[in-house]
Amino acid sequence: MLKTPSHENVFQQLRLDHHSSQPYYQQLQQQLLGLIESGALAPGQNLPAERALADLLQISRTTVKRCYDQMREADTLVTLGRGGTVVQAPKGISPEMGRLKGFTEEMQELGMSPSTKLLERKIVQDRTLASMFGRPAVAKFLKLVRLRLADEQSMSREVAWYDLTLAPSLADWDAMGSSYAYLQENCQIRFANSEQSIEAVLSSEEESQVFGFTQPSPCLLIKRRIYSDRQQLVEYVEGTFRGDAYAYRIKLQV
């Protein structure tokens, strides 16, 4: 489940300035944080044992221990017993579920900056999709596979299908930002209701790759159908959210 430092050249990049007045443990901490922020050290990746890193840098083990201790206190690193010291996954986020809103709006409400990476975009004809959307077999649909990020951290791999009969201008949409905003503002579609299910799954090979997992890991699979005010299915989406950083809050009526 944990990444091991198979590419040890990452740690070979560490250089301490022996002429600086800054303590070694602070220099080491800053450089490790830089590797984490750049993505060179991913969540779940092992760091060298204290003695091994001390030997590599020709410093005392106490110095490395002090660096690691401070990073653990800041929740940047975590020690998992025999699993060693690893880069901590980002703190989980908990959007509230209660009305229809997309990823972009959820992240903005949490004070985070949403962004999107388009992984796949194509127009498809599929009998199963056509049946789901209540369209003829020759109907065309827009398929989007997008990686959704918050503050540059990958959160969800989303696969969505849209009815081009209902919203033909989607064929020219760049797929950036909120699909719901585009559908309402550019296609004049009014949403009436949606159906949503949530289930626990293990990440697929594609999902593990974009999330930086080394093997299948727990995720939340959210399936959503959105209907127009004419009760026509507009969108069907399956979004896989990384389980180590995402949780939903639900208000219950009493």
Secondary structure, DSSP 8 states (H G I E B T S, - for coil): --B----THHHHT----TT-SS-HHHHHHHHHHHHHHHTSS-TTBB---HHHHHHHHTS-HHHHHHHHHHHHHTTSEEE-GGG-EEE-----B--EESS---HHHHHHHTT--EEEEEEEEEEE--HHHHHHHT--TT--EEEEEEEEEETTEEEEEEEEEEETTT-GGGGG----S-HHHHHHHHS---EEEEEEEEEEEE--HHHHHHHT-SS--EEEEEEEEEEETT--EEEEEEEEEETTTB--EE----
